[in-house]
Each structure stands twice: as C-alpha cells, then as structure tokens.
Amino acid sequence: MKKLKFVFLIAAMIATCLFVSAGRAQTTRWSEQKANAWYAQQPWLVGSNYVPKSAINELEMWQEATFNPEEIDKEFTWAEAMGMNTMRVFLHDLLWHQDAAGFQKRIDRFLTIASRHHIRPMFVLFDSCWDPQPHLGRSIRRSLGFTTPAGYRVPARRHWRTPAKFRA
C-alpha cells in the first residue's frame, strides 16, 4: 500500500511539472521585435460601429426574433466594396441570460458572414454609455417614432450590485 501511494505521488508530481511547463510555454510574452513584425503584417483598419439598419440597438441586432443574417450579409457586401475590413459590434449580457446557446449560434453565423466579406469584427463586451435600463424585445423608441440607434449600458444598472448574474 505504501509503495502504491509513493508511485501515485511521483506520477502526480510528474504530471504537475509537465502541466506547469506546458502552460509557461504557451504564455511566453512575445518579444518587441516579434510583436512589431506581426503588427507590420496587419492591414490598416477601416470600419465603423455596426448595427444593421433594421435594428435600433444591440439587443434588436442579436435577439432570435430580430436577428437578420440576410441583411447583415447585404450590408457587409457594401462595406467590403467600400474597402472596410473591420466593424465594432456591441454585445449585451441580457442576450446571454435569455438564450446563451442561441446567442452563440447567432454570433457564429455573424462571424461566418463577416469572414466571407474579409471583415474582422471587434466585439465590445461592456459599454457604460446609453440607456441604463435595457430590456429585451423591441425597443420602446420604435413606438415613439425614433429610428436612430439607441444602445444600452452593459451591464444594466439593476445588475450592478448582483455579481452572481455574471458568473458562467
């Protein structure tokens, strides 16, 4: 029994050493020269903030009922023709809480469309501007006759003091 414990202890120590050394190899910081060489290969970024014309904010852009991949494809065709190669796109935590699996599928579809048009999106995960009280569904601004984009704060003010809402 003592011999078995000793063998197990040695095996665990070897596995730990291998795991730690593999982790270090992957997290080695690039040298300044390597970073500059990589950067020199990147295209000049030309793009804009993006919300499809049919959506008034990021919630309407990404919700299942209002996600419109055909429109995104058409607008990215125009963007590519104008020489754009990036788009800043806002995400919202309410979408994740509502339907995480569906939200991931829509993001994947969006990324597929963007890739087809050589557009590299930059996702914005937190945004403290705009309306502090977001809600899912169609925007109330539509019923008031507004058609210009109106974003929401991420996370919503009502969730600022509930950190459990942000655990995966």
Disulfide bonds with the S-S distance in Angstrom:
none
